[in-house]
Amino acid sequence: MENRSSAYVETILQGKLVRFPLMSGSTCRIGRSAESEICLPDGSTSRNHALLECTGRGMPYLSDLGSRNGTFVNGRRVGQPVALHCCDLIDIGHYRLSFHDTVAPRKAQSSSCCNARLRRTEGSAAAVGRARSRYSVAARGRTPTRTEEGRLRER
């Protein structure tokens, strides 16, 4: 029997959309090291930044490996291993990755995330900060204050 999975992670590298298939029962290192299965060559990414574990029976889990800049899933910093669901957005350094699983159902609150565009911000941490700020305000289910709106427009 082949070790196939319907799950994959995609991101934009050097202006091209790149898809990384995830095999069931395997682990996938994410970082700037050339030995990483998902290599994100940028100074904002640690050599061994995060680990994606695809268990044979359940949801894949994402863990931060003690990186300096952190790993974020849907705008929340990863402290402990986090189960990934279809259309979850992963921020690592200046990169945004999108997790997809064509078999597993989407979470109800993340159905609009599948339409989100992936963008690699060429050396612009401010753009990633803007995206995280907008997401975190919207995720709380409230309208941004005037001060928050002003800050978001300035960025």
Secondary structure in CASP SS format (residue, H / E / C, confidence):
PFRMAT SS
TARGET T0000
AUTHOR 0000-0000-0000
METHOD secondary structure of the structure
MODEL  1
M C 1.00
E C 1.00
N C 1.00
R C 1.00
S C 1.00
S C 1.00
A E 1.00
Y E 1.00
V E 1.00
E E 1.00
T E 1.00
I E 1.00
L E 1.00
Q C 1.00
G C 1.00
K E 1.00
L E 1.00
V E 1.00
R E 1.00
F E 1.00
P E 1.00
L C 1.00
M C 1.00
S C 1.00
G C 1.00
S C 1.00
T E 1.00
C E 1.00
R E 1.00
I E 1.00
G E 1.00
R C 1.00
S C 1.00
A C 1.00
E C 1.00
S C 1.00
E C 1.00
I E 1.00
C E 1.00
L C 1.00
P C 1.00
D C 1.00
G C 1.00
S C 1.00
T C 1.00
S C 1.00
R C 1.00
N C 1.00
H C 1.00
A E 1.00
L E 1.00
L E 1.00
E E 1.00
C C 1.00
T C 1.00
G C 1.00
R C 1.00
G C 1.00
M C 1.00
P C 1.00
Y E 1.00
L E 1.00
S E 1.00
D E 1.00
L C 1.00
G C 1.00
S C 1.00
R C 1.00
N C 1.00
G C 1.00
T E 1.00
F E 1.00
V E 1.00
N C 1.00
G C 1.00
R E 1.00
R E 1.00
V C 1.00
G C 1.00
Q C 1.00
P C 1.00
V E 1.00
A E 1.00
L C 1.00
H C 1.00
C C 1.00
C C 1.00
D C 1.00
L E 1.00
I E 1.00
D E 1.00
I E 1.00
G C 1.00
H C 1.00
Y E 1.00
R E 1.00
L E 1.00
S E 1.00
F E 1.00
H E 1.00
D E 1.00
T C 1.00
V C 1.00
A C 1.00
P C 1.00
R C 1.00
K C 1.00
A H 1.00
Q H 1.00
S H 1.00
S H 1.00
S H 1.00
C H 1.00
C H 1.00
N H 1.00
A C 1.00
R C 1.00
L C 1.00
R C 1.00
R C 1.00
T C 1.00
E C 1.00
G C 1.00
S C 1.00
A H 1.00
A H 1.00
A H 1.00
V H 1.00
G H 1.00
R H 1.00
A H 1.00
R H 1.00
S H 1.00
R H 1.00
Y H 1.00
S H 1.00
V H 1.00
A H 1.00
A H 1.00
R C 1.00
G C 1.00
R C 1.00
T C 1.00
P C 1.00
T C 1.00
R H 1.00
T H 1.00
E H 1.00
E H 1.00
G H 1.00
R H 1.00
L H 1.00
R H 1.00
E H 1.00
R C 1.00
END
